């Protein structure tokens, strides 16, 4: 299971993690805290569903939200940066997307998700397109976020 590998890797590296979630609504955080030993590495999780809270808690810029929308590469990056900064961790993971069933106001298809990962200031963002109903998209996004974090930690320059 990817979440077990992630918690183990964080423990081995002495890293701590924070999450910033929108469309997954806590599923990413739950996937990690379901693992024994997570209390040693998991610092905090923020569910920043509204744009107002993305700005307030994570420092996402209003300009990015207006220009690119909340479901964008730019906002996923800012969410990851803000979560790591706010929690004082070595790693953060962010998720923002349209779970469906409807597309975004800008026409972005349901199932579009951006996952951000910040490892010691190195930030990567991945664009994903998931199929399925709302709950399937949310679950797939959380699973992919765990895998993306694992991949980014393993390839980070120490």
C-alpha positions, 0 to 999 in steps of 0.5 A: 500500500502506497500510504504505508510506504509513504509513512515509512519513507517519511520516518526513515528520512526524518521528514514531517508532512502537511496536506492542503486539500480541496476536492478530496475533503480530507481523504488524503490526510485520512489515508496517511493517518490510517497507517500506524506510525503516522503520528510521528510524521503527519503534522496537519491537514487543511481542508481549504475548500473555498477560495477565501480559505485558500487565501487565508490559510495557505496564502494563495494569491487572489490574482492566481485564483482569478486568472487561473481558477482554483483548479489549476497548476498555479493554485496547486503549487501555491497550496503546497508552498503555503501548507509547508510554510504554515506547518513548518514541515519538510514535505507538503501535498496539495490537491485541487480539482473538480470531482464532478458531476459537473464541469468547472464554470470555465468548462474544465471537465469533471475529473480534472485534478492538480496535485502539488508536492513541495519537498524541501522547497522543490515543487512539482505539480501533476495534472490528472484526469480521472473518470468515475463518479464524484466519490471515485474521482475523490478517492483516485485523487487521494491515492494518486496524491500519496503516490506522487508524494512518495515519488517526489520524496524519493527523487528529491535532492537531499 
